[in-house]
Amino acid sequence: MSNIEWARLKASELNEQAKSGAIVLLPVASTEQHGPHLPVGVDADLCGEICRRAALKLVAGGWPAVVAPTLWCGLAEHHTAFGGTFTLTLPTYLAVLKDLCRSILRAGFQRILIVNGHGGNMTALNAFSEELTRELDNPIAVTTYWLLAEEPFGALLEDQRSVLHACEAETSMMMALHPDLVDRERLADARGPMARQAGQTLNRPLHRWRSFKEITASGVIGDARRASAEKGERLLEAAAEAIAERLARGEPWA
């Protein structure tokens, strides 16, 4: 099967992909604390893998697709009190996204879907989509993978309906993708307050900014003790399928 990863393709191959009308998936994530049992690269690892699987599904169905390198740093100020976290300011994040999308467009591609894997990026990305589209004179679409996959995720998870943080969902997916990076001896400590979905933790009806340390002493939202590699594989596939299915229907550019 043809390679769909931008960084593994030659410039000439990318030129051909652009001429074919390939969709570019741009994974964006974060490098931040993920509780006592997971590494700080969870969001980047999971989002990049989900985009890779989605692109392979698209190519198998006759839709050309390329996965850009993952933007591993995002908006994570709320995690910095735990240590181990990188974060950008809002203007810097917009500027970086704008330059990345501009580079993709200058390479000849026309359809870009920014695929987000970090709850702290969600509000900003929705707002940025207007400015990116206007300034680049090209429609830039955005999504957060667990929002597209909310229905299958809800059916697979036992204690939550979607992705929270260092939780049943993220821990399961890491068990499937990088089992060697999951500290199973710390799973008993990997629990915190429960929420229906990640956005509810950071975006309340009456909102003020809060450090995650005010919300959870463990750095976890949810309960990782329900996690399993089998569940994680099904979650990864469900997320990839949700993205591929929508793009194969021509969304969001139809």
C-alpha positions as CSV (number, residue, x, y, z in Angstrom):
1,M,0.0,0.0,0.0
2,S,1.3,3.4,-0.9
3,N,2.8,5.5,1.9
4,I,0.5,8.3,3.1
5,E,2.9,10.0,5.6
6,W,4.2,13.4,4.3
7,A,7.5,13.0,6.0
8,R,8.2,9.7,4.3
9,L,7.4,10.8,0.8
10,K,9.7,12.5,-1.7
11,A,8.9,16.1,-2.9
12,S,8.1,14.6,-6.3
13,E,5.7,12.2,-4.8
14,L,4.0,14.9,-2.8
15,N,3.7,17.0,-6.0
16,E,1.8,14.0,-7.6
17,Q,-0.4,13.7,-4.5
18,A,-1.3,17.4,-4.8
19,K,-2.2,17.0,-8.5
20,S,-4.4,14.1,-7.6
21,G,-6.5,16.3,-5.3
22,A,-5.3,14.5,-2.1
23,I,-6.8,15.5,1.2
24,V,-4.2,16.6,3.8
25,L,-4.9,15.6,7.4
26,L,-2.9,17.8,9.8
27,P,-2.9,16.2,13.3
28,V,-2.6,18.8,16.1
29,A,-2.1,17.8,19.7
30,S,-0.1,18.7,22.8
31,T,2.8,17.5,25.0
32,E,1.5,17.6,28.6
33,Q,1.2,15.6,31.8
34,H,-1.1,12.6,31.6
35,G,-1.4,11.4,35.1
36,P,0.9,9.0,37.0
37,H,0.8,6.2,34.4
38,L,1.1,7.7,30.9
39,P,3.8,9.6,29.1
40,V,3.4,13.3,28.1
41,G,3.3,12.5,24.4
42,V,-0.1,10.7,24.5
43,D,-2.1,13.3,22.5
44,A,0.4,13.5,19.7
45,D,0.8,9.7,19.5
46,L,-2.9,9.0,19.4
47,C,-3.9,11.8,17.1
48,G,-1.1,10.9,14.6
49,E,-2.0,7.2,14.6
50,I,-5.7,7.9,14.1
51,C,-5.0,10.2,11.2
52,R,-2.7,7.5,9.7
53,R,-5.4,4.9,9.9
54,A,-8.0,7.2,8.5
55,A,-5.8,8.1,5.6
56,L,-5.2,4.4,4.8
57,K,-8.9,3.8,4.9
58,L,-9.4,6.7,2.4
59,V,-6.7,5.4,0.1
60,A,-8.2,1.9,0.2
61,G,-11.5,3.4,-0.9
62,G,-9.9,5.3,-3.8
63,W,-9.6,8.7,-2.1
64,P,-6.0,10.1,-2.1
65,A,-4.9,11.3,1.3
66,V,-1.7,12.5,3.0
67,V,-1.0,12.8,6.8
68,A,1.2,15.9,7.6
69,P,3.6,15.7,10.5
70,T,1.9,16.1,13.9
71,L,2.0,19.5,15.5
72,W,3.0,18.2,19.0
73,C,2.6,21.5,20.9
74,G,-0.7,23.3,21.6
75,L,-2.6,25.2,24.3
76,A,-1.8,23.5,27.6
77,E,-1.2,26.2,30.2
78,H,-3.7,24.4,32.4
79,H,-1.4,21.5,32.8
80,T,1.9,23.3,33.5
81,A,1.6,23.1,37.3
82,F,2.2,19.3,37.1
83,G,5.4,19.8,35.1
84,G,6.6,18.1,31.9
85,T,4.3,20.3,29.8
86,F,5.0,22.4,26.7
87,T,2.5,25.2,25.8
88,L,2.1,28.0,23.3
89,T,0.4,31.4,23.7
90,L,-2.7,31.9,21.7
91,P,-1.1,34.3,19.1
92,T,1.8,31.9,18.6
93,Y,-0.5,29.0,18.1
94,L,-2.5,30.8,15.5
95,A,0.7,32.0,13.7
96,V,2.1,28.4,13.6
97,L,-1.1,26.9,12.3
98,K,-1.4,29.6,9.7
99,D,2.2,29.0,8.4
100,L,1.7,25.3,8.4
101,C,-1.5,25.5,6.4
102,R,0.1,28.1,4.1
103,S,2.9,25.7,3.4
104,I,0.5,22.9,2.6
105,L,-1.4,25.1,0.2
106,R,1.8,26.3,-1.5
107,A,2.8,22.7,-2.0
108,G,-0.3,22.5,-4.3
109,F,-2.9,20.9,-2.0
110,Q,-6.3,22.5,-1.6
111,R,-8.2,20.5,1.1
112,I,-6.9,20.6,4.6
113,L,-8.5,19.0,7.7
114,I,-6.9,19.9,11.0
115,V,-7.6,16.9,13.2
116,N,-7.3,17.8,16.9
117,G,-6.4,15.4,19.7
118,H,-6.2,17.7,22.7
119,G,-9.2,19.2,24.7
120,G,-7.4,22.4,25.4
121,N,-7.2,23.2,21.7
122,M,-10.9,22.8,20.9
123,T,-12.3,26.3,21.5
124,A,-9.4,28.1,19.8
125,L,-9.4,25.8,16.7
126,N,-13.1,26.5,16.1
127,A,-12.4,30.2,16.3
128,F,-9.3,30.0,14.2
129,S,-11.0,28.2,11.3
130,E,-12.7,31.5,10.3
131,E,-9.4,33.4,10.3
132,L,-7.4,30.7,8.6
133,T,-10.0,30.4,5.9
134,R,-10.2,34.1,5.3
135,E,-6.5,34.9,5.4
136,L,-5.4,31.9,3.4
137,D,-8.4,32.3,1.0
138,N,-9.0,28.6,1.2
139,P,-11.5,26.7,3.4
140,I,-9.6,25.1,6.3
141,A,-11.7,22.6,8.2
142,V,-11.2,21.4,11.8
143,T,-12.4,18.5,13.9
144,T,-11.7,16.8,17.2
145,Y,-11.5,13.1,16.6
146,W,-13.6,12.0,19.6
147,L,-16.4,14.4,18.7
148,L,-16.8,12.6,15.3
149,A,-16.6,9.2,17.0
150,E,-18.8,10.0,20.0
151,E,-21.5,7.4,19.3
152,P,-19.1,4.4,18.9
153,F,-16.9,5.6,21.7
154,G,-20.0,5.8,24.0
155,A,-20.8,2.2,23.1
156,L,-17.3,0.9,23.8
157,L,-16.5,2.7,27.1
158,E,-17.8,1.6,30.4
159,D,-17.5,4.6,32.7
160,Q,-17.6,7.6,30.3
161,R,-19.0,8.5,26.9
162,S,-16.0,10.1,25.3
163,V,-12.4,11.0,25.8
164,L,-11.6,12.7,29.1
165,H,-8.0,12.9,30.2
166,A,-5.5,10.1,30.9
167,C,-8.7,8.1,31.3
168,E,-10.3,4.8,30.3
169,A,-10.2,5.9,26.7
170,E,-6.7,7.3,26.3
171,T,-5.2,4.6,28.5
172,S,-6.8,1.9,26.5
173,M,-5.6,3.4,23.2
174,M,-2.1,3.7,24.6
175,M,-2.2,0.1,25.7
176,A,-3.0,-0.9,22.2
177,L,-0.5,1.5,20.5
178,H,2.4,1.7,22.9
179,P,1.9,-0.8,25.7
180,D,5.5,-0.4,26.9
181,L,4.8,3.2,27.8
182,V,1.9,2.5,30.1
183,D,2.9,2.1,33.8
184,R,0.4,-0.6,34.9
185,E,1.7,-0.4,38.4
186,R,0.3,3.1,38.7
187,L,-3.1,2.3,37.3
188,A,-4.6,2.1,40.8
189,D,-3.7,5.8,41.2
190,A,-4.9,6.8,37.8
191,R,-8.4,8.2,38.6
192,G,-10.0,11.5,39.2
193,P,-13.3,13.3,38.9
194,M,-15.6,12.2,36.2
195,A,-17.1,14.3,33.4
196,R,-19.3,13.5,30.4
197,Q,-16.6,14.7,28.0
198,A,-13.4,16.6,28.1
199,G,-14.8,20.0,27.0
200,Q,-17.0,20.1,30.1
201,T,-14.0,20.2,32.4
202,L,-12.5,23.3,30.7
203,N,-15.6,25.1,29.4
204,R,-18.3,25.5,32.0
205,P,-21.4,27.6,31.6
206,L,-20.0,30.1,34.1
207,H,-16.3,30.0,33.1
208,R,-13.0,31.0,34.6
209,W,-9.6,29.7,33.8
210,R,-8.5,27.0,36.2
211,S,-5.3,24.9,36.5
212,F,-5.9,21.2,36.3
213,K,-4.4,21.0,39.8
214,E,-7.6,22.7,41.0
215,I,-9.7,20.1,39.3
216,T,-7.7,16.8,39.9
217,A,-4.9,16.0,42.2
218,S,-3.8,13.0,40.1
219,G,-3.9,14.8,36.8
220,V,-6.5,12.4,35.6
221,I,-10.2,13.1,34.6
222,G,-12.0,9.8,34.6
223,D,-10.9,6.3,35.7
224,A,-8.1,4.5,33.9
225,R,-8.6,1.2,35.8
226,R,-11.2,0.1,33.2
227,A,-8.7,0.4,30.4
228,S,-7.7,-2.5,28.1
229,A,-5.7,-3.0,24.9
230,E,-8.6,-4.7,23.2
231,K,-10.8,-1.7,24.0
232,G,-8.1,0.6,22.8
233,E,-7.7,-1.0,19.4
234,R,-11.5,-0.7,18.9
235,L,-11.4,2.9,19.9
236,L,-8.6,3.7,17.5
237,E,-10.4,2.0,14.6
238,A,-13.7,3.7,15.5
239,A,-12.0,7.2,15.4
240,A,-10.2,6.5,12.1
241,E,-13.4,5.2,10.5
242,A,-15.4,8.2,11.7
243,I,-13.0,10.6,10.0
244,A,-12.6,8.5,6.8
245,E,-16.4,8.1,6.5
246,R,-17.1,11.8,6.7
247,L,-14.4,12.7,4.2
248,A,-15.4,10.0,1.8
249,R,-18.8,11.6,1.7
250,G,-17.2,14.8,0.6
251,E,-17.6,16.5,3.9
252,P,-16.8,19.2,5.0
253,W,-16.3,20.7,1.6
254,A,-19.4,19.5,-0.1
